[in-house]
Amino acid sequence: MSGTNQRIDGKRLWDSLMSMAEIGATPKGGVKRLTLTDLDRQGRERFRGWCEALGLTVRVDAIGNMFARREGRDPTRLPVLMGSHLDSQPSGGKFDGALGVIAGLEVMRSLNDLGIVTEAPVELVNWTDEEGSRFGHSLMGSGAWAGVYPLEKVYGLRDVEGVSVEEALTTIGYKGEVPAKPFPADAYFELHIEQGPILEKEGKAIGIVTGAQAQVWYDAVVTGQDAHAGTTPPSARRDALVCAARIIDLVDRMMRARGEDGRGTVGQLHVLPNSRNVVPGEVRFSVEFRHPDFAEIERLAAQFPREAGFLARDCGTPLKLEELFRLPAQPFDAGCVDLVRQAAARLGLPAREIVSGAGHDAVYVARSVPTAMIFTPCKDGLSHNEAESIEPGEAEAGCQVLFEAVVARANRVV
């Protein structure tokens, strides 16, 4: 890298990433740090300790989002935010989410080391439950903060053990006093691994993220009839799993009909009674579609329920389909995106513009605050997997771009 003498400490960044990865470490080298569990509490406490050691002021809002503030020279200026999340998938990797939080911490450490006092305050955010793997609702903390989801509704969400979000927050001591709602901020920057293969394939060190693609999510329930596997002939069967399988195939066909931009996934499947010699009487599953063009999502949202209903009718198994949310494509702020572009160019890092295929907290933050994201490559594009991997130099490059963009924004003339 070239272009500046103000350097973050790449080794310290990597060591801190590995330290955080010890909390919830799995035998295969990944991380299981589900939101609002005791392991999440441990990660939060380590993060809080690091922040307070730097002299940052940490506050926690009512949904558990953590904000660590470094004051600026001008107390009237709005803060520049950066961050991501520390929670993981059940079999997640070391870097999804954690890279953005720990890189933000390294930015704060480097500002202290270099004696830089920014004009505007800078705040580092750890958003609660980005993954949605425990309570079934991704982007929960940023969504509640942005006003997308009513707080009381979020509090009432329950995991498979029947524990509610509010109960879990109270148990780990992170139901904060600060209201979970947007506050005035100047900008938000989020560093993240790409979670896809494009940057690695093209030999690019930095993804300049211009926005996130549109999505629609559903919860589906197919109701059939439990029956003995050995005594029930085909004419008498109302097999909920057969119907679900045909709908899952429909999801795949509808995705592939849209070419390489299409995304369609069934990631959760619960079969009842889940006995090998019983015809399944009920199947609950998730469905999601994603596409860069919101008009295509609108067409999918009109087509899929109708065609899935026809399949359920033919199987004699009623289908209940609940649309959870429909998100338009979210463009990021041109000025913030340009700061990322300028930083990569100044540092001599090969970069390309890219649209995020995954949802991130930045998508909801962007509704209230000018926002941009930075991507780093990940090996084979693999994420949500214990084998998720990046190189130390890739993490350092992404963090240096984050540092440059945040400092430039915090010191801009207003």
N, C-alpha and C positions, 0 to 999 in steps of 0.2 A: 504493500500500500504506500501511497505517496500523498503529498498535498497538504499535510498539516503536521505540526510538531506536538500537537495536543493529543496524546495517545491514551487510550484505555489500556488496562493491564490484562492481556489475553490469558495469561496463566492464572491470575486470580479469578477471572471469570470462569474458567474451566474448573478450577478447584472448587468453586462455590456451587457450580452445577452438579459436580460429583458428590459434594456434601449433601445437597438437597436430595439427590437420588438415593442416598442411603435410607431415607425415610420412606418406607413402603417398598424397599427393594425386593424383587422377585428372583427366584433361582435362575431364571433364564436371562437375567441382566436388564429387566425392565422395571417398571414401577406400578404398584397398585396403591394409590393414595386417593381413595374415593372421597368425594366431598362430604364435609361435616362429620367425618369419622374421627376417631382418636388420632389416626395417622395424619389426617388433614390438620388437626389441631397442632400436632408436633411440627409439621411443616410451617404452619403459620407462626408458631412461637419462635422457630429458628429465624424466619424471615423478620419478624418483629425485632428480635434481638440484634440482628445485623443492622437494621434501620436505625434503631435507637442508639447503637454504638457510633453512628455517624452524626448524631445530633438531630436526626429527623424527628418530626412530631407525627406520631401515628394515631389515627382515629379510625373507628370502625362504625359502619352504618347498620341499619336495622336488618339488612339481609346478609350481613357479614363481610361486605366488601371492605377491604383495607386500603387506606390512603396514607402514604408517608410523605410528608411535606418538607421541602427545603426552601427556606425563605429567599426572596430575591431582594435586589437593592430598592426597588420601587414597590411599596406595599399596596399601591393602588392598582397594580397590574394584575390581570387575570392569570391564573397558573397554566403552565404547559404540563399536560399529563402524558404519562407513558405507562405501559404495563401489559399484563396478560393474566394468566391463571396458574395456580399451583395444583389444582385437582387433576386427577388422571382417569383414564379408562381402567376397567378391571384388569386388563392385561396390556397396559400402556407402556410407552417409552419414557426415557429420561428427559426429553426435550420439548415435547408438545406442551405448550403453555409455559413451562418452567423457564425456557430460554428467554422469553420476553420479560418475565419478572426479574430473573437474576441478571440479565443484561441491563435492565433499568437500575438495579442495585449497583452494578459496576459503573454506570454513568454517574450515579451519585458519589461513589467512592472516588472516581477520577476527578470530578469537580472539586472535591475536597483536597485531593492530592495536588492539583494544579493551582489551587487557590483562586478558582474562578467564582466570582459572585455574579450570577445572571441578573439581568434587569427584572425579569418576571420570576415569580416563584416556580418551582418545578415539583410535581407530585408523581409518585410512583404508586400504581394501583395493582392490587391482587384481587381480581374479580371472583366472586363465589360461584361455584358450580357452572363452569362453562360447558363441561362435557355432557351433563344431563344423564349420566349413566346410572346414578342411584335413584333419582326421583323422576326420571323420565322427561325432563324438561330442560333442554340445553339452553345456554346463554341466560341462565336464571338470574344471576346477580346483576349483570349488566341490563337485562331486560326489566327487572324490577326497578333498578335505578333510573332507567330511561323512561319509565312509565308505560312500557309496553304491556306488562303484566301487573295487575293489582296486587299489592303486597299481601293482603289477606288471602287471596287465592293461592299465591305462592306458598305462604305459610301452611296451608292445608294440604299440599301435596305430600304423598306418603310413599315410602319405599316398600319393597316386597315383604318386609318384616312388620309393616304397619306404622313405622316411625314417621312422624310428620317433619317437615322442614323446620317449623318453629321449635319442636321438641329437640331436634338435632342441634340447632343453633344454640339453644339454651344449655344443652348437655356439654358442649365443648367450650362454652363461655364466649361465643362470638355473636350473640344477638346484641348489636351495638345500640347506643343511645342516639346516634346521629340519624336523621331521617334518610331513607333510601330514595333520593330523588335528585334530578340533575341540579348542578350548581354551575354558575358561570365559569367557563374555562376558555382559554385562548385556543387550545389545540390538543389533540391526542395522537400519539404515535405508538404503534404496536409492532414489535418484532416477533416473528414466528417462523418455524420451519415451514417449507412449502407444503409438505404432506402430499406431494405429487412428484412426477419424474421429470418435469420440463427443464428446470434449471440445471440439474445434473446432466441431462441428455445434451443440452446445448452448451455446456461449459460456462454457465453464467454464475457469478458469485452472489449476485443480488437480484431479487425480484422487486421491481417498483410496482407496488400493487395499486391499481387504479380503481378497484372496486370489488364487490362480491356479487356472486350470481344469485338469481332468484330461486326461491324454494317453496314447496308446499309439502306439509307433513300430515299424515293421518294415523289414527288408531283404528284398527279393524277388529271386529269380533264376528266369527262365523259360528252359528249355533246349529248343531246337528242332533244326533241322538246316540248316547252310549249304547253299545250292544255287544254281545258275545262275538268274538272274532271267528269262532269255529262253527257257530250255529246260524248265523245271520246271512242269508243269501243276498246276492247283488240287488234283487228287486226290493228288498226290505231295508237296505242300508241308506242312512243319511249321514255320510262320513264327512265331518267338518274338515278334516285334514286334506282330503281329496279336493274339496272346494278351495281351501286356502292355497294348496299347491297350484291349482289352475290360475288363481289370482296372482300368485307370485310369478308365474310364467308370463302373465299379462304385463306385470310391471317390467319384466326384463324385455319383452317384445316392444313395449312402448318406448323404453329407453333407447334401444338399439335402432328404432325407426328414426331417431333424431341424430344419428351419426355420432361423431366423437365428442360433440358438445352435450350429448344426452347423459343424464344421471338418473338412475332409478334403483332403489335399494329397499329390501326387507331385511332389517338387521336384528329384529327381535321376534321370537316365535315361542308361544307358550301353548302346549298341547294338553288338554284335559280329557280323561283322567291320567293320561301319560302312562298307560299300562300296555304291555306288549300284546296282550290277548283281548283287548277291548277296542272296538271301533271308536275312534275319537268323537266325543260329543261336543266339544267346544275348542276353538282355536282363537287365540288372541295374538295379533301381530302388528308390527309397525310398517308403514309405507312412507317413503319420501321420494320426491322428484326434485331435481335441480337443473337449471339451465341459465346461461347468461342472459337470455331474452325473456323478460317477464311475460310478453305476449305468448310465448311458447308454454310457460307455466300455466297461464290462464286457459290455454287450449287443453292441456293435460288435466287441469282441475275440472274441466267440463266433461272430458271424454272418459277419464278413468272411473269415476263412480258409476257412470252409466254402464260401461262394459263389464265392470266387476259385478254389478247387480244382475246382469244377464247370466253370468256364470253361476252366481249363487242360486238364481231361480232354477236353472237347469239341473243343479245338484240337489234341489229341494232343501237347501240349508240357508235360512235367512242370514243376511249380512247387515251388520251395523257398522257404518263407516262415519267416523267423527273427524272432521278437519280440525287439526290443532292450530295451525297458523299458515298463512300465505304471505311470503315476504317478497316484495319487489326487489329487483336488482338494486344494489346500493352503491352509487358512485362515491368515491372519496373526494375530498377537497383538493381542487387543482393546485392551490398554493402550497399545501402541505406535501402533496405528491411531488411537486417540483423541488421542494427542499430535499427529499430523498434522492431524486434524480441528480441534483447538483452535488450532493454529498458523495454518491457513488462515482460520479465523474471526477470530482476533485481528488478522490482517493485512488483513482486509476483502476477501479474494480469493474470487470465486465458485468453488464447489467442488461435487463430487458423489462419491458412493461408486461404485466400479467394480471389476469383477473383471478381472484380467489375462488377456488372450487369449494372450499369449506366455509362454514359459518364461523365467525369469530366475534368476540365481544365488541370489536371495532365497528361491526355492522350496526349495533344498537347505539353505541356511543355517537356514531356519525349523525344520528338524528338530532343531536343537541349540540355537538361540538365539531368543529372542523377536524377531519381525521385523515390519517394515512397509515399504511402498513408497509413493512419491509419483510421480504422473504429471504431465507437462506436455503440452500439445497439440503436434501436429506438423501441418504443412500438408497438407491433403487426406488425412490419416491415412497418408501414404506413408513407408515405411521399408524397410530392406534394398534401398536404391535410392540412386543417386548424387544424385537430386533431393531427397532427404530434407531438410526445412527446418523450422527454428523461428525465432521472433523473439527478439532479445536480451532484451526485457522478459519473455518467457515463461521463458527460462532463469533470469533474475534472480529471478522470483517463485518458481520451484521451488526454487532454491538458498536463498532466504530461509526458506521453509518447512522445508527440511532443517536449516538452522542452528537455527531455533527448536526443532524437535523434538529434535535431538541435545543441545543445551544443556539443555533441560528434563529430558531423561532422565539426563544426566550429573550434574545438580545435584539430582536428586530425593532426598528424605529416605528413608533406608533403615534 
